[in-house]
Amino acid sequence: MSTVNHQFRLASRPVGVPDRSVWNYTEEPLAEPKDGEVLVKVLYISLDPAMRGWMNEGKSYVPPVGIGEVMRALGAGKVIASKFPGLAAGDFVGGMFGVQEYATVAGKAASKIDSPASQLPVYIGALGMPGMTAYFGLLEVGRPEPGNTVVVSGAAGAVGSIVGQIAKIKGCTVVGIAGGAEKCKYLTEIGFDAAIDYKSEEVYPALRRQCPNGIDVYFDNVGGEILDAALANLALHARVVICGAISQYNNTTPIKGPSNYLSLLVNRASMTGMVVTDYWPRAGEARAAMSPWVKEGKIKTREHIVDGLDTFPETLLMLFTGQNRGKLIIKVAGD
């Protein structure tokens, strides 16, 4: 076992795109666990759009990552030393382990995963934070009913693709918005009724065409002009779920808010923000529902895995350029 832990630490607050200059690649001696702790060899790191917001200073739903701190990230790995009675060496676990090779954390902060190593990417994808976000954001906030029309932006991403498939399970007509013909083709392959390529067609008229009776549930992952187009196509009593705004995260100018918000008034609609951490105490409930869907093929998953911790700065940017195909994950090491 290595005696050195390599890490990516935040060196400065990014302005615009967070390139390699905002990171320090550091190493330090491996920290052995104290009473109540476990030492985890990190095998996979989850890369999520929310990480961009965690780098910013200011009020948010979680404190920002401090300058000099290891970058916050969810991951999965193997316990290699334990002083916590609920976990033993060899157990696979998930948790907020950070962008590093090893993590020493409180045992209660590491959740045991009863799956083989090959399934860990699914655990941190469809059965992890993205899956929980999709499940609770759609079902608790969006409240779809059979026969509703559900529209999802960022639909080929880790959250959006799961939202659409759950909506189909619940008997809805589902339209996805994504960038590029390949992504749109993928959406129809996994069960979406239609897909709109925002790179090759105007979203507003495309939504009019695909949703002739309006949008009952709009699940937004991108913000900006696409959110405006959806607001202009709402049905009566529509529900808008604000999950993310990836089109705005790297802005160097003020965030562009919705100009069509009066559609909420005209259509007696609601627009609600959703943060998955509010639902963590119910994660078991979501996994119990979704695990059979995954096993039965009702939810199809796609993971985009990049090898090597050292690729982190460039791999993270794939989220903002649309290069990833499915859940973006870094494979740190073998099991």
Stockholm file with secondary structure:
# STOCKHOLM 1.0

chainA/1-335         MSTVNHQFRLASRPVGVPDRSVWNYTEEPLAEPKDGEVLVKVLYISLDPAMRGWMNEGKSYVPPVGIGEVMRALGAGKVIASKFPGLAAGDFVGGMFGVQEYATVAGKAASKIDSPASQLPVYIGALGMPGMTAYFGLLEVGRPEPGNTVVVSGAAGAVGSIVGQIAKIKGCTVVGIAGGAEKCKYLTEIGFDAAIDYKSEEVYPALRRQCPNGIDVYFDNVGGEILDAALANLALHARVVICGAISQYNNTTPIKGPSNYLSLLVNRASMTGMVVTDYWPRAGEARAAMSPWVKEGKIKTREHIVDGLDTFPETLLMLFTGQNRGKLIIKVAGD
#=GR chainA/1-335 SS CCSEEEEEEECSCCSSSCCGGGEEEEEEECCCCCTTEEEEEEEEEECCTHHHHHTSCSCCSSCCCCTTSBCCCEEEEEEEEECSTTCCTTCEEEEECCSBSEEEEEGGGSEEECSCGGGHHHHTTTTSHHHHHHHHIIIIIICCCTTCEEEEESTTSHHHHHHHHHHHHTTCEEEEEESSHHHHHHHHHTTCSEEEETTTSCHHHHHHHHCTTCEEEEEESSCHHHHHHHHTTEEEEEEEEECCCTTTTTCSSCCCCCSCTHHHHHTTCEEEECCGGGGGGGHHHHHHHHHHHHHTTSSCCCEEEEECGGGHHHHHHHHHHTCCCSEEEEECCCC
#=GC SS_cons         CCSEEEEEEECSCCSSSCCGGGEEEEEEECCCCCTTEEEEEEEEEECCTHHHHHTSCSCCSSCCCCTTSBCCCEEEEEEEEECSTTCCTTCEEEEECCSBSEEEEEGGGSEEECSCGGGHHHHTTTTSHHHHHHHHIIIIIICCCTTCEEEEESTTSHHHHHHHHHHHHTTCEEEEEESSHHHHHHHHHTTCSEEEETTTSCHHHHHHHHCTTCEEEEEESSCHHHHHHHHTTEEEEEEEEECCCTTTTTCSSCCCCCSCTHHHHHTTCEEEECCGGGGGGGHHHHHHHHHHHHHTTSSCCCEEEEECGGGHHHHHHHHHHTCCCSEEEEECCCC
//
